[in-house]
Amino acid sequence: MRFGFDIDDTLINLREHAFHIYNRKLNQTIDLNEFHKLNTLEIHTLYGLSDIEGKEMWNDSLEEIYFTDCAIFSGALDFLKELEQQGHEIFYITARNKAYCRKTKEWMIKQGFPVKDGNFYCGMKDHEKINIIQKLSLDYYFDDKPEVLNTLTDESVSCFVKDQSYNRAMNLPRLVDWSEYHEKLKAKGLK
């Protein structure tokens, strides 16, 4: 089978990682519960930043956000490694800026993700992901962004939304915990 995965906030906890960086950089102590209540992808409003200031803060912090010690969601790495061991094809499809593609791929490999040349797609806009997903004829695709997943509802790929505070209104199969999902797939006979 062919599995496709977004990276940020699907396999790794990027927004929460950025939240902690913002707290430190802005010398604030916003409570984590406030972060978990956000119904938007962007986190800058927690800090009283305008959209322009928020974009500037994000862009100025990208290297630190992307390439430091961002946590992998529990069970995600084990799930992908088992998929690889079982002979399934794994594709990564991320909208990260092209300037970060090589370094992102290297970071993923360093973290232990099974990454094959030719199966790593990076540097497109969210709406362009759909073309890649269609071209790859994926069986399963996992993402956190409603903007991406909503465009795939008429496709043959089985889509799953990685649970985040900003996507709770989506009516798709919801992935809260990678380990739990992995067990469900095994129970259905996916090996």
C-alpha positions in Angstrom: 0.0 0.0 0.0 1.0 3.6 -0.5 0.9 6.0 2.5 1.3 9.7 2.3 2.1 12.0 5.3 2.3 15.7 5.9 5.1 16.4 8.4 4.4 19.5 10.5 1.6 19.0 13.1 0.9 15.6 11.6 4.1 13.6 12.4 5.8 16.2 14.6 4.4 18.7 17.1 5.7 21.8 15.4 3.1 24.4 16.5 3.6 23.5 20.2 7.3 23.6 19.7 7.0 27.0 18.2 4.7 28.1 21.1 7.5 27.3 23.6 10.0 29.2 21.5 7.7 32.2 21.3 7.3 32.1 25.1 11.0 32.2 25.5 11.8 34.8 22.8 9.0 37.1 23.8 9.7 36.6 27.5 6.1 35.6 28.2 4.5 32.6 30.0 1.4 32.0 28.1 -0.2 28.8 29.6 -0.2 25.7 27.4 -4.0 25.4 27.9 -4.4 28.7 26.0 -2.4 27.2 23.1 -4.7 24.1 23.0 -7.8 26.3 22.8 -6.7 28.1 19.6 -9.0 27.5 16.7 -6.5 28.9 14.2 -3.3 27.4 12.8 -1.4 30.6 13.6 -0.2 31.1 17.2 0.8 34.8 17.1 -2.6 36.1 18.5 -1.7 34.5 21.8 1.1 37.1 22.1 -0.9 40.1 21.0 0.9 40.2 17.6 -0.7 41.5 14.5 -0.8 39.3 11.4 2.2 41.2 10.0 4.1 40.9 13.2 3.1 37.2 13.6 4.4 36.4 10.1 7.6 38.2 10.8 8.1 36.4 14.1 7.4 33.0 12.4 9.8 33.7 9.5 12.5 35.0 11.8 12.2 31.9 14.0 12.0 29.2 11.2 15.5 27.7 11.5 15.0 27.3 15.3 11.4 26.0 14.9 12.2 23.5 12.1 15.6 22.2 13.1 16.0 22.0 16.8 14.4 19.5 19.2 10.8 19.5 18.0 9.0 16.4 19.4 7.7 13.6 17.2 4.2 12.6 18.1 4.2 9.5 20.2 3.9 6.4 18.2 4.4 8.1 14.8 8.0 7.0 14.2 7.2 3.4 15.3 4.2 3.3 12.9 6.2 4.5 9.9 9.1 2.1 10.6 6.7 -0.8 10.8 5.1 0.3 7.5 8.5 0.3 5.9 9.4 -3.1 7.4 6.2 -4.5 6.0 7.1 -3.2 2.5 4.6 -0.4 2.2 5.6 2.7 0.3 5.9 5.9 2.4 5.7 9.4 0.9 6.2 12.7 2.7 4.4 15.7 1.2 5.2 19.0 3.0 4.5 22.6 2.0 7.6 23.8 3.8 9.4 26.5 1.8 11.8 25.1 -1.0 14.7 26.8 0.8 14.3 24.2 3.6 13.7 21.0 1.6 17.2 19.5 1.8 17.7 20.4 5.4 14.2 19.1 6.3 14.9 15.8 4.6 18.2 15.5 6.4 16.5 16.3 9.8 13.9 13.7 9.2 16.5 11.0 8.4 18.5 12.1 11.5 15.3 11.6 13.6 15.0 8.1 12.3 12.1 8.5 9.8 12.3 6.1 6.9 12.9 8.4 4.0 13.7 7.2 0.5 14.9 9.4 -2.4 12.1 10.0 -4.7 9.5 9.7 -2.0 10.0 13.2 -0.4 8.0 16.1 -1.8 8.7 19.5 -0.5 8.3 23.2 -1.4 4.8 23.4 -2.8 1.8 25.4 -1.7 -0.9 23.6 0.2 -3.2 23.6 -2.8 -0.5 22.1 -4.9 -0.2 19.1 -2.6 -3.4 17.8 -4.1 -1.8 17.3 -7.5 1.1 15.3 -5.9 -1.3 13.2 -3.9 -3.4 12.4 -7.0 -0.3 11.6 -9.1 1.0 9.2 -6.4 -2.2 7.3 -6.3 -2.0 7.0 -2.5 -4.1 4.6 -0.6 -3.9 6.6 2.7 -3.1 10.2 3.4 -2.6 12.0 6.7 -2.6 15.7 7.3 -3.7 18.3 9.8 -4.8 21.1 7.5 -8.5 21.4 6.6 -7.5 23.4 3.5 -5.7 20.4 2.1 -8.0 17.6 3.3 -11.2 19.3 2.2 -9.9 19.3 -1.4 -9.4 15.5 -1.3 -12.9 14.4 -0.3 -13.8 13.3 -3.8 -10.6 11.4 -4.3 -10.1 7.6 -3.9 -7.4 8.1 -1.2 -8.6 7.5 2.4 -7.8 10.7 4.3 -7.3 11.1 8.0 -7.0 14.3 9.9 -4.4 14.5 12.7 -6.3 16.0 15.6 -5.5 19.6 16.3 -7.5 22.4 18.0 -8.0 24.2 14.7 -9.4 21.3 12.7 -12.0 19.8 15.1 -14.9 20.8 12.9 -13.7 18.5 10.1 -15.8 15.4 9.5 -13.1 12.9 8.6 -11.6 10.0 10.4 -9.7 11.6 13.2 -6.2 10.5 14.4 -5.6 11.5 18.0 -2.9 9.0 18.9 -0.5 7.3 16.4 -0.1 4.2 18.6 -3.8 3.8 19.0 -4.4 4.2 15.3 -1.6 1.7 14.5 -3.4 -0.9 16.7 -6.7 -0.2 14.9 -5.0 -0.8 11.5 -3.5 -4.0 12.8 -6.9 -5.2 14.0 -8.3 -4.6 10.5 -5.6 -6.8 9.1 -3.2 -4.2 7.7 0.2 -5.8 8.0 
